[in-house]
Amino acid sequence: MDLYIYYQVKDADAAPLQAAVVSMQAELAAQHGVTGQLKRRPEAKDGMQTWMEVYAATPDGFAAALGAAAEQAGLFAWIAGARHTEVFTDLAPCA
């Protein structure tokens, strides 16, 4: 299963949030073998940026570990509003 987590951040909070997310992703990679990606929309709107974390091919239990890691890393201090998670799975190939 692939996880896509998106949220908004104020322009002024982008630098400290980026540092926290990069550190959290490095720790998750070391502990769970899942390399995360950090992306953002190219444009900001009303001083807000939209960011996305992507975690592909995650093992069972990773979503809970990610939630705990986000809490421990203090991400919510810089995120404006909710942190939304979308889950996608691969389609089975046609025979």
PDB file of N, CA, C and O in Angstrom, chain B, residues numbered from 101:
ATOM      1  N   MET B 101       0.843  -1.169   0.000  1.00  0.00           N
ATOM      2  CA  MET B 101       0.000   0.000   0.000  1.00  0.00           C
ATOM      3  C   MET B 101       0.889   1.231   0.000  1.00  0.00           C
ATOM      4  O   MET B 101       1.931   1.269   0.654  1.00  0.00           O
ATOM      5  N   ASP B 102       0.460   2.226  -0.738  1.00  0.00           N
ATOM      6  CA  ASP B 102       1.179   3.499  -0.825  1.00  0.00           C
ATOM      7  C   ASP B 102       0.408   4.545  -0.036  1.00  0.00           C
ATOM      8  O   ASP B 102      -0.821   4.592  -0.090  1.00  0.00           O
ATOM      9  N   LEU B 103       1.131   5.383   0.697  1.00  0.00           N
ATOM     10  CA  LEU B 103       0.514   6.443   1.494  1.00  0.00           C
ATOM     11  C   LEU B 103       0.868   7.798   0.903  1.00  0.00           C
ATOM     12  O   LEU B 103       2.017   8.062   0.548  1.00  0.00           O
ATOM     13  N   TYR B 104      -0.143   8.648   0.805  1.00  0.00           N
ATOM     14  CA  TYR B 104       0.015  10.027   0.342  1.00  0.00           C
ATOM     15  C   TYR B 104      -0.561  10.913   1.438  1.00  0.00           C
ATOM     16  O   TYR B 104      -1.753  10.841   1.735  1.00  0.00           O
ATOM     17  N   ILE B 105       0.272  11.739   2.035  1.00  0.00           N
ATOM     18  CA  ILE B 105      -0.151  12.609   3.127  1.00  0.00           C
ATOM     19  C   ILE B 105       0.023  14.046   2.678  1.00  0.00           C
ATOM     20  O   ILE B 105       1.120  14.458   2.300  1.00  0.00           O
ATOM     21  N   TYR B 106      -1.058  14.808   2.719  1.00  0.00           N
ATOM     22  CA  TYR B 106      -0.956  16.194   2.285  1.00  0.00           C
ATOM     23  C   TYR B 106      -1.489  17.134   3.368  1.00  0.00           C
ATOM     24  O   TYR B 106      -2.344  16.773   4.178  1.00  0.00           O
ATOM     25  N   TYR B 107      -0.950  18.348   3.345  1.00  0.00           N
ATOM     26  CA  TYR B 107      -1.293  19.345   4.352  1.00  0.00           C
ATOM     27  C   TYR B 107      -0.810  20.703   3.876  1.00  0.00           C
ATOM     28  O   TYR B 107      -0.105  20.810   2.872  1.00  0.00           O
ATOM     29  N   GLN B 108      -1.196  21.732   4.606  1.00  0.00           N
ATOM     30  CA  GLN B 108      -0.762  23.082   4.274  1.00  0.00           C
ATOM     31  C   GLN B 108       0.181  23.618   5.343  1.00  0.00           C
ATOM     32  O   GLN B 108       0.126  23.237   6.512  1.00  0.00           O
ATOM     33  N   VAL B 109       1.048  24.517   4.889  1.00  0.00           N
ATOM     34  CA  VAL B 109       2.017  25.145   5.776  1.00  0.00           C
ATOM     35  C   VAL B 109       2.147  26.615   5.374  1.00  0.00           C
ATOM     36  O   VAL B 109       2.137  26.950   4.190  1.00  0.00           O
ATOM     37  N   LYS B 110       2.267  27.476   6.368  1.00  0.00           N
ATOM     38  CA  LYS B 110       2.502  28.894   6.097  1.00  0.00           C
ATOM     39  C   LYS B 110       3.899  29.064   5.512  1.00  0.00           C
ATOM     40  O   LYS B 110       4.828  28.349   5.889  1.00  0.00           O
ATOM     41  N   ASP B 111       4.045  30.010   4.593  1.00  0.00           N
ATOM     42  CA  ASP B 111       5.355  30.288   4.002  1.00  0.00           C
ATOM     43  C   ASP B 111       6.420  30.463   5.083  1.00  0.00           C
ATOM     44  O   ASP B 111       7.539  29.969   4.938  1.00  0.00           O
ATOM     45  N   ALA B 112       6.082  31.154   6.150  1.00  0.00           N
ATOM     46  CA  ALA B 112       7.043  31.453   7.215  1.00  0.00           C
ATOM     47  C   ALA B 112       7.481  30.208   7.985  1.00  0.00           C
ATOM     48  O   ALA B 112       8.540  30.210   8.613  1.00  0.00           O
ATOM     49  N   ASP B 113       6.676  29.145   7.943  1.00  0.00           N
ATOM     50  CA  ASP B 113       6.993  27.927   8.687  1.00  0.00           C
ATOM     51  C   ASP B 113       7.617  26.837   7.817  1.00  0.00           C
ATOM     52  O   ASP B 113       7.903  25.744   8.308  1.00  0.00           O
ATOM     53  N   ALA B 114       7.828  27.121   6.540  1.00  0.00           N
ATOM     54  CA  ALA B 114       8.302  26.102   5.601  1.00  0.00           C
ATOM     55  C   ALA B 114       9.681  25.562   5.971  1.00  0.00           C
ATOM     56  O   ALA B 114       9.880  24.347   5.949  1.00  0.00           O
ATOM     57  N   ALA B 115      10.618  26.406   6.302  1.00  0.00           N
ATOM     58  CA  ALA B 115      11.991  25.945   6.581  1.00  0.00           C
ATOM     59  C   ALA B 115      12.059  25.018   7.797  1.00  0.00           C
ATOM     60  O   ALA B 115      12.646  23.940   7.691  1.00  0.00           O
ATOM     61  N   PRO B 116      11.481  25.392   8.956  1.00  0.00           N
ATOM     62  CA  PRO B 116      11.567  24.469  10.087  1.00  0.00           C
ATOM     63  C   PRO B 116      10.773  23.180   9.858  1.00  0.00           C
ATOM     64  O   PRO B 116      11.175  22.114  10.324  1.00  0.00           O
ATOM     65  N   LEU B 117       9.650  23.276   9.143  1.00  0.00           N
ATOM     66  CA  LEU B 117       8.883  22.063   8.859  1.00  0.00           C
ATOM     67  C   LEU B 117       9.669  21.137   7.948  1.00  0.00           C
ATOM     68  O   LEU B 117       9.686  19.925   8.161  1.00  0.00           O
ATOM     69  N   GLN B 118      10.322  21.693   6.934  1.00  0.00           N
ATOM     70  CA  GLN B 118      11.111  20.859   6.028  1.00  0.00           C
ATOM     71  C   GLN B 118      12.202  20.115   6.790  1.00  0.00           C
ATOM     72  O   GLN B 118      12.406  18.920   6.577  1.00  0.00           O
ATOM     73  N   ALA B 119      12.892  20.807   7.662  1.00  0.00           N
ATOM     74  CA  ALA B 119      13.951  20.165   8.449  1.00  0.00           C
ATOM     75  C   ALA B 119      13.384  19.025   9.295  1.00  0.00           C
ATOM     76  O   ALA B 119      13.993  17.960   9.395  1.00  0.00           O
ATOM     77  N   ALA B 120      12.218  19.251   9.902  1.00  0.00           N
ATOM     78  CA  ALA B 120      11.610  18.226  10.751  1.00  0.00           C
ATOM     79  C   ALA B 120      11.150  17.020   9.935  1.00  0.00           C
ATOM     80  O   ALA B 120      11.334  15.879  10.359  1.00  0.00           O
ATOM     81  N   VAL B 121      10.554  17.264   8.768  1.00  0.00           N
ATOM     82  CA  VAL B 121      10.070  16.161   7.938  1.00  0.00           C
ATOM     83  C   VAL B 121      11.242  15.348   7.394  1.00  0.00           C
ATOM     84  O   VAL B 121      11.196  14.118   7.408  1.00  0.00           O
ATOM     85  N   VAL B 122      12.281  16.010   6.920  1.00  0.00           N
ATOM     86  CA  VAL B 122      13.449  15.305   6.380  1.00  0.00           C
ATOM     87  C   VAL B 122      14.076  14.422   7.463  1.00  0.00           C
ATOM     88  O   VAL B 122      14.446  13.279   7.196  1.00  0.00           O
ATOM     89  N   SER B 123      14.194  14.942   8.665  1.00  0.00           N
ATOM     90  CA  SER B 123      14.744  14.165   9.771  1.00  0.00           C
ATOM     91  C   SER B 123      13.848  12.971  10.099  1.00  0.00           C
ATOM     92  O   SER B 123      14.337  11.859  10.302  1.00  0.00           O
ATOM     93  N   MET B 124      12.540  13.205  10.148  1.00  0.00           N
ATOM     94  CA  MET B 124      11.593  12.125  10.430  1.00  0.00           C
ATOM     95  C   MET B 124      11.666  11.045   9.358  1.00  0.00           C
ATOM     96  O   MET B 124      11.656   9.855   9.673  1.00  0.00           O
ATOM     97  N   GLN B 125      11.740  11.453   8.096  1.00  0.00           N
ATOM     98  CA  GLN B 125      11.799  10.475   7.009  1.00  0.00           C
ATOM     99  C   GLN B 125      13.086   9.656   7.062  1.00  0.00           C
ATOM    100  O   GLN B 125      13.068   8.466   6.747  1.00  0.00           O
ATOM    101  N   ALA B 126      14.182  10.258   7.447  1.00  0.00           N
ATOM    102  CA  ALA B 126      15.442   9.518   7.581  1.00  0.00           C
ATOM    103  C   ALA B 126      15.324   8.471   8.678  1.00  0.00           C
ATOM    104  O   ALA B 126      15.810   7.351   8.521  1.00  0.00           O
ATOM    105  N   GLU B 127      14.692   8.821   9.771  1.00  0.00           N
ATOM    106  CA  GLU B 127      14.495   7.878  10.877  1.00  0.00           C
ATOM    107  C   GLU B 127      13.559   6.743  10.461  1.00  0.00           C
ATOM    108  O   GLU B 127      13.808   5.582  10.788  1.00  0.00           O
ATOM    109  N   LEU B 128      12.489   7.071   9.744  1.00  0.00           N
ATOM    110  CA  LEU B 128      11.563   6.040   9.264  1.00  0.00           C
ATOM    111  C   LEU B 128      12.257   5.091   8.289  1.00  0.00           C
ATOM    112  O   LEU B 128      12.026   3.883   8.327  1.00  0.00           O
ATOM    113  N   ALA B 129      13.101   5.631   7.424  1.00  0.00           N
ATOM    114  CA  ALA B 129      13.839   4.792   6.473  1.00  0.00           C
ATOM    115  C   ALA B 129      14.763   3.829   7.216  1.00  0.00           C
ATOM    116  O   ALA B 129      14.865   2.657   6.855  1.00  0.00           O
ATOM    117  N   ALA B 130      15.428   4.325   8.246  1.00  0.00           N
ATOM    118  CA  ALA B 130      16.334   3.480   9.015  1.00  0.00           C
ATOM    119  C   ALA B 130      15.578   2.395   9.779  1.00  0.00           C
ATOM    120  O   ALA B 130      16.045   1.259   9.862  1.00  0.00           O
ATOM    121  N   GLN B 131      14.426   2.731  10.333  1.00  0.00           N
ATOM    122  CA  GLN B 131      13.682   1.789  11.160  1.00  0.00           C
ATOM    123  C   GLN B 131      12.805   0.832  10.361  1.00  0.00           C
ATOM    124  O   GLN B 131      12.633  -0.322  10.753  1.00  0.00           O
ATOM    125  N   HIS B 132      12.243   1.303   9.234  1.00  0.00           N
ATOM    126  CA  HIS B 132      11.238   0.522   8.518  1.00  0.00           C
ATOM    127  C   HIS B 132      11.613   0.205   7.071  1.00  0.00           C
ATOM    128  O   HIS B 132      10.906  -0.549   6.402  1.00  0.00           O
ATOM    129  N   GLY B 133      12.713   0.769   6.585  1.00  0.00           N
ATOM    130  CA  GLY B 133      13.126   0.504   5.214  1.00  0.00           C
ATOM    131  C   GLY B 133      12.255   1.161   4.163  1.00  0.00           C
ATOM    132  O   GLY B 133      12.261   0.746   3.004  1.00  0.00           O
ATOM    133  N   VAL B 134      11.510   2.177   4.551  1.00  0.00           N
ATOM    134  CA  VAL B 134      10.634   2.896   3.618  1.00  0.00           C
ATOM    135  C   VAL B 134      11.203   4.287   3.396  1.00  0.00           C
ATOM    136  O   VAL B 134      11.322   5.076   4.333  1.00  0.00           O
ATOM    137  N   THR B 135      11.553   4.581   2.150  1.00  0.00           N
ATOM    138  CA  THR B 135      12.079   5.894   1.813  1.00  0.00           C
ATOM    139  C   THR B 135      10.934   6.815   1.422  1.00  0.00           C
ATOM    140  O   THR B 135      10.182   6.524   0.492  1.00  0.00           O
ATOM    141  N   GLY B 136      10.809   7.906   2.123  1.00  0.00           N
ATOM    142  CA  GLY B 136       9.742   8.859   1.835  1.00  0.00           C
ATOM    143  C   GLY B 136      10.200   9.935   0.873  1.00  0.00           C
ATOM    144  O   GLY B 136      11.390  10.225   0.748  1.00  0.00           O
ATOM    145  N   GLN B 137       9.228  10.517   0.199  1.00  0.00           N
ATOM    146  CA  GLN B 137       9.472  11.669  -0.661  1.00  0.00           C
ATOM    147  C   GLN B 137       8.728  12.855  -0.065  1.00  0.00           C
ATOM    148  O   GLN B 137       7.680  12.686   0.559  1.00  0.00           O
ATOM    149  N   LEU B 138       9.264  14.046  -0.254  1.00  0.00           N
ATOM    150  CA  LEU B 138       8.608  15.270   0.188  1.00  0.00           C
ATOM    151  C   LEU B 138       8.429  16.165  -1.022  1.00  0.00           C
ATOM    152  O   LEU B 138       9.393  16.486  -1.717  1.00  0.00           O
ATOM    153  N   LYS B 139       7.185  16.568  -1.273  1.00  0.00           N
ATOM    154  CA  LYS B 139       6.867  17.383  -2.446  1.00  0.00           C
ATOM    155  C   LYS B 139       6.013  18.567  -2.022  1.00  0.00           C
ATOM    156  O   LYS B 139       5.443  18.587  -0.931  1.00  0.00           O
ATOM    157  N   ARG B 140       5.938  19.554  -2.911  1.00  0.00           N
ATOM    158  CA  ARG B 140       5.027  20.678  -2.677  1.00  0.00           C
ATOM    159  C   ARG B 140       4.513  21.178  -4.006  1.00  0.00           C
ATOM    160  O   ARG B 140       5.146  21.007  -5.048  1.00  0.00           O
ATOM    161  N   ARG B 141       3.358  21.795  -3.946  1.00  0.00           N
ATOM    162  CA  ARG B 141       2.838  22.451  -5.145  1.00  0.00           C
ATOM    163  C   ARG B 141       3.761  23.618  -5.458  1.00  0.00           C
ATOM    164  O   ARG B 141       4.290  24.256  -4.547  1.00  0.00           O
ATOM    165  N   PRO B 142       3.959  23.901  -6.747  1.00  0.00           N
ATOM    166  CA  PRO B 142       4.905  24.964  -7.097  1.00  0.00           C
ATOM    167  C   PRO B 142       4.457  26.361  -6.686  1.00  0.00           C
ATOM    168  O   PRO B 142       5.290  27.245  -6.482  1.00  0.00           O
ATOM    169  N   GLU B 143       3.157  26.566  -6.564  1.00  0.00           N
ATOM    170  CA  GLU B 143       2.675  27.899  -6.219  1.00  0.00           C
ATOM    171  C   GLU B 143       2.155  27.922  -4.779  1.00  0.00           C
ATOM    172  O   GLU B 143       1.664  26.921  -4.257  1.00  0.00           O
ATOM    173  N   ALA B 144       2.279  29.086  -4.164  1.00  0.00           N
ATOM    174  CA  ALA B 144       1.673  29.314  -2.858  1.00  0.00           C
ATOM    175  C   ALA B 144       0.423  30.159  -3.081  1.00  0.00           C
ATOM    176  O   ALA B 144       0.341  30.918  -4.047  1.00  0.00           O
ATOM    177  N   LYS B 145      -0.537  30.022  -2.191  1.00  0.00           N
ATOM    178  CA  LYS B 145      -1.776  30.793  -2.300  1.00  0.00           C
ATOM    179  C   LYS B 145      -2.075  31.404  -0.943  1.00  0.00           C
ATOM    180  O   LYS B 145      -2.193  30.697   0.058  1.00  0.00           O
ATOM    181  N   ASP B 146      -2.197  32.718  -0.921  1.00  0.00           N
ATOM    182  CA  ASP B 146      -2.497  33.440   0.317  1.00  0.00           C
ATOM    183  C   ASP B 146      -1.499  33.118   1.428  1.00  0.00           C
ATOM    184  O   ASP B 146      -1.871  32.978   2.593  1.00  0.00           O
ATOM    185  N   GLY B 147      -0.220  33.003   1.046  1.00  0.00           N
ATOM    186  CA  GLY B 147       0.827  32.746   2.030  1.00  0.00           C
ATOM    187  C   GLY B 147       0.880  31.313   2.522  1.00  0.00           C
ATOM    188  O   GLY B 147       1.547  31.020   3.515  1.00  0.00           O
ATOM    189  N   MET B 148       0.178  30.410   1.832  1.00  0.00           N
ATOM    190  CA  MET B 148       0.138  29.004   2.242  1.00  0.00           C
ATOM    191  C   MET B 148       0.674  28.116   1.122  1.00  0.00           C
ATOM    192  O   MET B 148       0.406  28.349  -0.057  1.00  0.00           O
ATOM    193  N   GLN B 149       1.426  27.110   1.508  1.00  0.00           N
ATOM    194  CA  GLN B 149       1.947  26.114   0.573  1.00  0.00           C
ATOM    195  C   GLN B 149       1.241  24.788   0.848  1.00  0.00           C
ATOM    196  O   GLN B 149       0.863  24.508   1.986  1.00  0.00           O
ATOM    197  N   THR B 150       1.065  23.982  -0.183  1.00  0.00           N
ATOM    198  CA  THR B 150       0.528  22.632  -0.014  1.00  0.00           C
ATOM    199  C   THR B 150       1.669  21.643  -0.214  1.00  0.00           C
ATOM    200  O   THR B 150       2.345  21.655  -1.242  1.00  0.00           O
ATOM    201  N   TRP B 151       1.869  20.804   0.767  1.00  0.00           N
ATOM    202  CA  TRP B 151       2.947  19.812   0.753  1.00  0.00           C
ATOM    203  C   TRP B 151       2.364  18.412   0.719  1.00  0.00           C
ATOM    204  O   TRP B 151       1.224  18.182   1.123  1.00  0.00           O
ATOM    205  N   MET B 152       3.173  17.479   0.226  1.00  0.00           N
ATOM    206  CA  MET B 152       2.789  16.082   0.219  1.00  0.00           C
ATOM    207  C   MET B 152       3.980  15.207   0.560  1.00  0.00           C
ATOM    208  O   MET B 152       5.084  15.396   0.048  1.00  0.00           O
ATOM    209  N   GLU B 153       3.730  14.247   1.434  1.00  0.00           N
ATOM    210  CA  GLU B 153       4.696  13.184   1.720  1.00  0.00           C
ATOM    211  C   GLU B 153       4.194  11.933   1.006  1.00  0.00           C
ATOM    212  O   GLU B 153       2.999  11.638   1.026  1.00  0.00           O
ATOM    213  N   VAL B 154       5.108  11.200   0.377  1.00  0.00           N
ATOM    214  CA  VAL B 154       4.752   9.980  -0.341  1.00  0.00           C
ATOM    215  C   VAL B 154       5.599   8.836   0.206  1.00  0.00           C
ATOM    216  O   VAL B 154       6.819   8.951   0.326  1.00  0.00           O
ATOM    217  N   TYR B 155       4.934   7.732   0.536  1.00  0.00           N
ATOM    218  CA  TYR B 155       5.600   6.538   1.029  1.00  0.00           C
ATOM    219  C   TYR B 155       5.063   5.356   0.223  1.00  0.00           C
ATOM    220  O   TYR B 155       3.903   4.974   0.372  1.00  0.00           O
ATOM    221  N   ALA B 156       5.908   4.784  -0.625  1.00  0.00           N
ATOM    222  CA  ALA B 156       5.486   3.698  -1.509  1.00  0.00           C
ATOM    223  C   ALA B 156       5.796   2.338  -0.902  1.00  0.00           C
ATOM    224  O   ALA B 156       6.776   2.165  -0.178  1.00  0.00           O
ATOM    225  N   ALA B 157       4.939   1.383  -1.217  1.00  0.00           N
ATOM    226  CA  ALA B 157       5.130  -0.020  -0.829  1.00  0.00           C
ATOM    227  C   ALA B 157       5.430  -0.166   0.659  1.00  0.00           C
ATOM    228  O   ALA B 157       6.449  -0.737   1.046  1.00  0.00           O
ATOM    229  N   THR B 158       4.537   0.352   1.477  1.00  0.00           N
ATOM    230  CA  THR B 158       4.756   0.329   2.922  1.00  0.00           C
ATOM    231  C   THR B 158       4.353  -1.012   3.525  1.00  0.00           C
ATOM    232  O   THR B 158       3.406  -1.642   3.055  1.00  0.00           O
ATOM    233  N   PRO B 159       5.059  -1.450   4.556  1.00  0.00           N
ATOM    234  CA  PRO B 159       4.704  -2.702   5.223  1.00  0.00           C
ATOM    235  C   PRO B 159       3.519  -2.505   6.171  1.00  0.00           C
ATOM    236  O   PRO B 159       3.152  -1.375   6.494  1.00  0.00           O
ATOM    237  N   ASP B 160       2.931  -3.607   6.609  1.00  0.00           N
ATOM    238  CA  ASP B 160       1.856  -3.551   7.596  1.00  0.00           C
ATOM    239  C   ASP B 160       2.333  -2.794   8.830  1.00  0.00           C
ATOM    240  O   ASP B 160       3.464  -2.970   9.282  1.00  0.00           O
ATOM    241  N   GLY B 161       1.469  -1.960   9.360  1.00  0.00           N
ATOM    242  CA  GLY B 161       1.792  -1.211  10.564  1.00  0.00           C
ATOM    243  C   GLY B 161       2.525   0.098  10.320  1.00  0.00           C
ATOM    244  O   GLY B 161       2.742   0.868  11.256  1.00  0.00           O
ATOM    245  N   PHE B 162       2.913   0.364   9.064  1.00  0.00           N
ATOM    246  CA  PHE B 162       3.686   1.571   8.804  1.00  0.00           C
ATOM    247  C   PHE B 162       2.868   2.838   9.023  1.00  0.00           C
ATOM    248  O   PHE B 162       3.401   3.834   9.511  1.00  0.00           O
ATOM    249  N   ALA B 163       1.592   2.822   8.674  1.00  0.00           N
ATOM    250  CA  ALA B 163       0.758   4.025   8.845  1.00  0.00           C
ATOM    251  C   ALA B 163       0.737   4.465  10.305  1.00  0.00           C
ATOM    252  O   ALA B 163       0.831   5.657  10.597  1.00  0.00           O
ATOM    253  N   ALA B 164       0.614   3.517  11.212  1.00  0.00           N
ATOM    254  CA  ALA B 164       0.621   3.848  12.644  1.00  0.00           C
ATOM    255  C   ALA B 164       1.986   4.380  13.059  1.00  0.00           C
ATOM    256  O   ALA B 164       2.072   5.340  13.824  1.00  0.00           O
ATOM    257  N   ALA B 165       3.056   3.759  12.556  1.00  0.00           N
ATOM    258  CA  ALA B 165       4.409   4.230  12.876  1.00  0.00           C
ATOM    259  C   ALA B 165       4.628   5.633  12.342  1.00  0.00           C
ATOM    260  O   ALA B 165       5.273   6.452  12.997  1.00  0.00           O
ATOM    261  N   LEU B 166       4.100   5.920  11.163  1.00  0.00           N
ATOM    262  CA  LEU B 166       4.218   7.251  10.577  1.00  0.00           C
ATOM    263  C   LEU B 166       3.480   8.296  11.414  1.00  0.00           C
ATOM    264  O   LEU B 166       3.996   9.387  11.657  1.00  0.00           O
ATOM    265  N   GLY B 167       2.286   7.957  11.843  1.00  0.00           N
ATOM    266  CA  GLY B 167       1.538   8.882  12.698  1.00  0.00           C
ATOM    267  C   GLY B 167       2.274   9.196  13.991  1.00  0.00           C
ATOM    268  O   GLY B 167       2.329  10.349  14.419  1.00  0.00           O
ATOM    269  N   ALA B 168       2.837   8.171  14.609  1.00  0.00           N
ATOM    270  CA  ALA B 168       3.594   8.362  15.845  1.00  0.00           C
ATOM    271  C   ALA B 168       4.850   9.185  15.585  1.00  0.00           C
ATOM    272  O   ALA B 168       5.219  10.036  16.394  1.00  0.00           O
ATOM    273  N   ALA B 169       5.508   8.929  14.451  1.00  0.00           N
ATOM    274  CA  ALA B 169       6.724   9.674  14.111  1.00  0.00           C
ATOM    275  C   ALA B 169       6.414  11.145  13.856  1.00  0.00           C
ATOM    276  O   ALA B 169       7.186  12.015  14.259  1.00  0.00           O
ATOM    277  N   ALA B 170       5.302  11.432  13.197  1.00  0.00           N
ATOM    278  CA  ALA B 170       4.907  12.821  12.943  1.00  0.00           C
ATOM    279  C   ALA B 170       4.652  13.557  14.251  1.00  0.00           C
ATOM    280  O   ALA B 170       5.044  14.712  14.418  1.00  0.00           O
ATOM    281  N   GLU B 171       3.996  12.874  15.167  1.00  0.00           N
ATOM    282  CA  GLU B 171       3.732  13.454  16.494  1.00  0.00           C
ATOM    283  C   GLU B 171       5.045  13.713  17.228  1.00  0.00           C
ATOM    284  O   GLU B 171       5.253  14.798  17.771  1.00  0.00           O
ATOM    285  N   GLN B 172       5.927  12.720  17.243  1.00  0.00           N
ATOM    286  CA  GLN B 172       7.203  12.836  17.938  1.00  0.00           C
ATOM    287  C   GLN B 172       8.084  13.926  17.327  1.00  0.00           C
ATOM    288  O   GLN B 172       8.804  14.616  18.049  1.00  0.00           O
ATOM    289  N   ALA B 173       8.033  14.085  16.004  1.00  0.00           N
ATOM    290  CA  ALA B 173       8.849  15.089  15.326  1.00  0.00           C
ATOM    291  C   ALA B 173       8.296  16.505  15.508  1.00  0.00           C
ATOM    292  O   ALA B 173       8.951  17.481  15.140  1.00  0.00           O
ATOM    293  N   GLY B 174       7.104  16.615  16.068  1.00  0.00           N
ATOM    294  CA  GLY B 174       6.509  17.929  16.314  1.00  0.00           C
ATOM    295  C   GLY B 174       5.991  18.613  15.065  1.00  0.00           C
ATOM    296  O   GLY B 174       5.905  19.840  15.027  1.00  0.00           O
ATOM    297  N   LEU B 175       5.641  17.840  14.035  1.00  0.00           N
ATOM    298  CA  LEU B 175       5.203  18.441  12.769  1.00  0.00           C
ATOM    299  C   LEU B 175       3.977  19.321  12.927  1.00  0.00           C
ATOM    300  O   LEU B 175       3.828  20.307  12.206  1.00  0.00           O
ATOM    301  N   PHE B 176       3.102  18.983  13.853  1.00  0.00           N
ATOM    302  CA  PHE B 176       1.841  19.704  13.972  1.00  0.00           C
ATOM    303  C   PHE B 176       2.021  21.138  14.457  1.00  0.00           C
ATOM    304  O   PHE B 176       1.092  21.940  14.360  1.00  0.00           O
ATOM    305  N   ALA B 177       3.185  21.469  14.970  1.00  0.00           N
ATOM    306  CA  ALA B 177       3.467  22.846  15.373  1.00  0.00           C
ATOM    307  C   ALA B 177       3.560  23.767  14.157  1.00  0.00           C
ATOM    308  O   ALA B 177       3.349  24.974  14.274  1.00  0.00           O
ATOM    309  N   TRP B 178       3.878  23.193  12.979  1.00  0.00           N
ATOM    310  CA  TRP B 178       4.072  24.012  11.779  1.00  0.00           C
ATOM    311  C   TRP B 178       3.011  23.789  10.711  1.00  0.00           C
ATOM    312  O   TRP B 178       2.926  24.556   9.752  1.00  0.00           O
ATOM    313  N   ILE B 179       2.211  22.760  10.864  1.00  0.00           N
ATOM    314  CA  ILE B 179       1.178  22.464   9.864  1.00  0.00           C
ATOM    315  C   ILE B 179      -0.059  23.286  10.179  1.00  0.00           C
ATOM    316  O   ILE B 179      -0.501  23.353  11.327  1.00  0.00           O
ATOM    317  N   ALA B 180      -0.614  23.910   9.147  1.00  0.00           N
ATOM    318  CA  ALA B 180      -1.842  24.692   9.292  1.00  0.00           C
ATOM    319  C   ALA B 180      -3.029  23.804   8.942  1.00  0.00           C
ATOM    320  O   ALA B 180      -3.230  23.464   7.776  1.00  0.00           O
ATOM    321  N   GLY B 181      -3.808  23.430   9.935  1.00  0.00           N
ATOM    322  CA  GLY B 181      -4.955  22.565   9.679  1.00  0.00           C
ATOM    323  C   GLY B 181      -4.601  21.098   9.833  1.00  0.00           C
ATOM    324  O   GLY B 181      -3.660  20.730  10.536  1.00  0.00           O
ATOM    325  N   ALA B 182      -5.379  20.277   9.158  1.00  0.00           N
ATOM    326  CA  ALA B 182      -5.247  18.824   9.302  1.00  0.00           C
ATOM    327  C   ALA B 182      -4.186  18.246   8.376  1.00  0.00           C
ATOM    328  O   ALA B 182      -3.811  18.842   7.367  1.00  0.00           O
ATOM    329  N   ARG B 183      -3.727  17.086   8.752  1.00  0.00           N
ATOM    330  CA  ARG B 183      -2.810  16.278   7.947  1.00  0.00           C
ATOM    331  C   ARG B 183      -3.672  15.154   7.372  1.00  0.00           C
ATOM    332  O   ARG B 183      -4.159  14.301   8.113  1.00  0.00           O
ATOM    333  N   HIS B 184      -3.857  15.155   6.059  1.00  0.00           N
ATOM    334  CA  HIS B 184      -4.767  14.222   5.391  1.00  0.00           C
ATOM    335  C   HIS B 184      -3.988  13.049   4.810  1.00  0.00           C
ATOM    336  O   HIS B 184      -2.951  13.243   4.177  1.00  0.00           O
ATOM    337  N   THR B 185      -4.482  11.839   5.021  1.00  0.00           N
ATOM    338  CA  THR B 185      -3.827  10.637   4.504  1.00  0.00           C
ATOM    339  C   THR B 185      -4.723   9.954   3.493  1.00  0.00           C
ATOM    340  O   THR B 185      -5.905   9.725   3.748  1.00  0.00           O
ATOM    341  N   GLU B 186      -4.156   9.632   2.348  1.00  0.00           N
ATOM    342  CA  GLU B 186      -4.829   8.848   1.310  1.00  0.00           C
ATOM    343  C   GLU B 186      -4.032   7.562   1.125  1.00  0.00           C
ATOM    344  O   GLU B 186      -2.802   7.580   1.149  1.00  0.00           O
ATOM    345  N   VAL B 187      -4.734   6.448   0.940  1.00  0.00           N
ATOM    346  CA  VAL B 187      -4.103   5.147   0.766  1.00  0.00           C
ATOM    347  C   VAL B 187      -4.466   4.624  -0.629  1.00  0.00           C
ATOM    348  O   VAL B 187      -5.629   4.644  -1.031  1.00  0.00           O
ATOM    349  N   PHE B 188      -3.461   4.165  -1.343  1.00  0.00           N
ATOM    350  CA  PHE B 188      -3.658   3.570  -2.664  1.00  0.00           C
ATOM    351  C   PHE B 188      -2.979   2.210  -2.689  1.00  0.00           C
ATOM    352  O   PHE B 188      -1.946   2.010  -2.051  1.00  0.00           O
ATOM    353  N   THR B 189      -3.567   1.278  -3.430  1.00  0.00           N
ATOM    354  CA  THR B 189      -2.979  -0.039  -3.621  1.00  0.00           C
ATOM    355  C   THR B 189      -2.828  -0.284  -5.117  1.00  0.00           C
ATOM    356  O   THR B 189      -3.499   0.345  -5.935  1.00  0.00           O
ATOM    357  N   ASP B 190      -1.939  -1.207  -5.458  1.00  0.00           N
ATOM    358  CA  ASP B 190      -1.726  -1.575  -6.859  1.00  0.00           C
ATOM    359  C   ASP B 190      -2.918  -2.361  -7.369  1.00  0.00           C
ATOM    360  O   ASP B 190      -3.544  -3.117  -6.627  1.00  0.00           O
ATOM    361  N   LEU B 191      -3.222  -2.177  -8.628  1.00  0.00           N
ATOM    362  CA  LEU B 191      -4.244  -2.987  -9.275  1.00  0.00           C
ATOM    363  C   LEU B 191      -3.625  -4.310  -9.715  1.00  0.00           C
ATOM    364  O   LEU B 191      -2.466  -4.358 -10.128  1.00  0.00           O
ATOM    365  N   ALA B 192      -4.390  -5.350  -9.625  1.00  0.00           N
ATOM    366  CA  ALA B 192      -3.910  -6.643 -10.094  1.00  0.00           C
ATOM    367  C   ALA B 192      -3.824  -6.610 -11.625  1.00  0.00           C
ATOM    368  O   ALA B 192      -4.738  -6.102 -12.275  1.00  0.00           O
ATOM    369  N   PRO B 193      -2.760  -7.133 -12.204  1.00  0.00           N
ATOM    370  CA  PRO B 193      -2.657  -7.140 -13.668  1.00  0.00           C
ATOM    371  C   PRO B 193      -3.752  -8.014 -14.276  1.00  0.00           C
ATOM    372  O   PRO B 193      -4.167  -9.009 -13.683  1.00  0.00           O
ATOM    373  N   CYS B 194      -4.208  -7.634 -15.456  1.00  0.00           N
ATOM    374  CA  CYS B 194      -5.210  -8.424 -16.166  1.00  0.00           C
ATOM    375  C   CYS B 194      -4.558  -9.680 -16.728  1.00  0.00           C
ATOM    376  O   CYS B 194      -3.409  -9.652 -17.168  1.00  0.00           O
ATOM    377  N   ALA B 195      -5.286 -10.758 -16.709  1.00  0.00           N
ATOM    378  CA  ALA B 195      -4.748 -12.035 -17.214  1.00  0.00           C
ATOM    379  C   ALA B 195      -4.839 -12.110 -18.724  1.00  0.00           C
ATOM    380  O   ALA B 195      -4.435 -13.109 -19.319  1.00  0.00           O
TER     381      ALA B 195
END
